[in-house]
Amino acid sequence: MSIHPRKLLILSHRWLGIPMSVLFVLWFASGIVMIHTGGMPELTESERITRADPLDLDAVRVSPIEAAEQAFVGDTYPGPVTLLTVLGRPAYRFGRGPWSVTVFADTGELLEPLSPDELRKLAARYAGVSDERVHHVATLESPDQWTLTRPRDLPLEKFRVDDASRTEIYASPTLGEVVLATTQRDRWLAWAGAIPHWFYVTPLRVNQPAWYWTVVVASAVGCVLAVLGLVLAVTQFRPTKPFRLSASIRYRGLMRWHYILGALFGALTLTWAFSGMLSMEPFGWTRAEGFTFPSDALSGGPLELGHYEISAARFARVLDRRVPKEIELLRIQDEPYYRLRYTAAPSEGGEQAQPTSAYRGEAPAALVRAADMAELRRPFEAEPILARLRKALPTDIDIVAATRLDAYDAYYYARDGEAPLPVLRVELDDPLETWVYVDLESSRIVAHVHRWRRLERWLFNGLHSLDFAFWYDRRPLWDIGMILLNLGGLVMSAIGLVLGARRIGRIVTKRTAASRLQAGAPLRQ
């Protein structure tokens, strides 16, 4: 018994649509939430610096090179090296993350892993409450729901705070600092947005292969469903003579609205499902690597710690009306620099000191030349940067173009202006035609985008976020448009879900009645 192709299309779309409509409802609804909330809760750089204790430079007794000897890293170190406050004391940190080494700058002692009680006091100070209002919840050796994106920070101690926001704090025993804090609002919004949208449920997400294939297969099936719906939108349209649009649509009731909305939003649904699948990089070309410059191409080499001296007197002029929070040691074009992260202190008139930041979108920062403690207020020149990049290139690769950008282009941009400007875009003639972006305020490479990444930018970000300049740069126009588009897809999917539930209900009712009839039981009136 053969099935007519059109009937096969209808049946395929119907039975694929019943389970997939649940996912599409989740995807569209959570997508609306994520327009304003973004991803999972995180501790931003700006918030971390704002909440950090002030750096007491008067207490610094140990030089960077002396601290390096205590940390067994030698007098040259690739970095990063940062002076920050740990447990109320100045300390040098060599490296990042839980594998870093921390040396107190007042005594030269190494930081030993902290106990839960010590971290509880740290969490209380972070939350601005008394110790009695902070309660230890657990020691995390594996990720929980809120640390799924931070597995490298483990182990962590989790605390609950008795405050109006029901704050939960995660502190690192090896770093002696808070790495994540979430409020009840943050968690609710994540459950309404990022978690269902990304399938970020702990049991699934911690199993990387299972999570990967769940997302890829679900997205692929969603693409198939959308294609079937688009085909049916054409084949089920029956133009009348004389033509009347309402009469050309054969369906009635909810099915009619599902058909109309499917015709309007079906292509968008397909592109969203396809671009969502691309976010998992299921194809080899998405993982291709272009040319990468050596890490010291612009710095000139590792930090020579003997060239750095830190004291309150040395930084007094630079700190004018600023509260220091961290000092990072840098090497830029063979010269030693400090990057000072700070918060602005109020002036006598109550005004805030204006930040001069070398890293826009992050905490306020100032770049200071170590030789004369002069603060750099102008970007680095392009020519010395280009000369260093040319020197680091193989003989078969050259620079074909270099352009200063004071505004984002189509491939280097960030939501809410988080990426630094101005940048120097350097285009190479390597096999993948790599473009390199150099932050001119810090002389560091901040991005590189090869040919396939530029294609992926349109196939993923372009099709998924629809972040095209004509409306993305005119927010809230983009926000309004995205909400309306998501609402259209949500209503279309919700109607499909209702229709599917009704169909399953009818099938169950018929089978129940047939079973009762076969058993000789009277049918319910």
Number of C-alpha atoms within 10 A of each C-alpha: 3 5 8 9 9 13 10 12 16 17 12 15 20 19 12 17 25 19 14 21 23 15 19 24 22 18 23 25 21 23 25 20 19 18 16 11 16 14 16 22 20 16 13 13 12 16 12 17 20 17 15 22 21 19 22 19 22 12 15 21 16 22 18 27 20 18 26 24 13 17 19 10 14 14 17 14 17 16 17 16 23 22 25 26 23 22 16 13 18 27 30 30 28 23 16 15 15 16 12 14 22 29 26 24 27 18 15 21 15 16 19 13 13 17 13 21 13 13 25 26 18 21 30 20 17 17 20 11 15 13 16 11 13 23 20 18 14 13 15 15 12 14 20 16 15 20 21 16 16 13 14 13 23 20 18 27 24 23 23 22 23 16 14 8 12 13 19 24 26 29 26 24 22 21 23 22 20 22 19 21 21 19 18 13 13 17 18 10 21 23 17 19 26 22 19 17 23 17 15 20 17 16 12 14 21 18 10 10 10 12 18 17 14 15 17 20 12 16 23 18 16 24 23 19 24 24 17 19 24 20 17 18 18 10 11 16 15 14 14 12 8 7 10 11 11 11 14 14 17 13 16 10 7 14 16 15 16 20 25 16 19 24 18 17 19 25 16 19 26 22 18 25 25 23 24 25 23 20 16 13 16 13 10 7 11 15 11 12 15 20 20 11 15 12 13 17 19 24 20 14 18 17 24 21 22 13 15 17 14 19 15 13 10 14 16 13 12 17 16 11 18 21 18 24 24 24 23 18 24 28 24 20 18 15 16 20 27 23 22 28 27 26 24 19 17 14 11 8 6 8 10 14 14 13 15 14 20 26 20 16 17 18 22 22 22 22 25 22 17 21 12 9 16 13 18 16 13 9 15 14 12 16 10 13 20 17 11 16 17 15 12 14 18 11 8 7 14 15 16 11 11 17 12 16 17 11 12 16 10 12 16 21 14 11 11 8 13 12 19 24 22 18 28 22 21 19 20 21 15 18 11 16 17 23 24 23 24 25 23 23 22 21 22 19 19 15 15 21 21 21 16 17 21 16 15 19 18 18 19 22 18 17 20 20 17 17 17 14 12 10 15 16 13 10 11 11 12 20 16 13 15 18 17 13 17 22 17 20 24 25 18 26 27 19 21 27 21 16 19 19 14 12 14 13 12 12 12 12 12 12 12 13 16 14 13 14 12 10 9 9 11 10 11 6 3
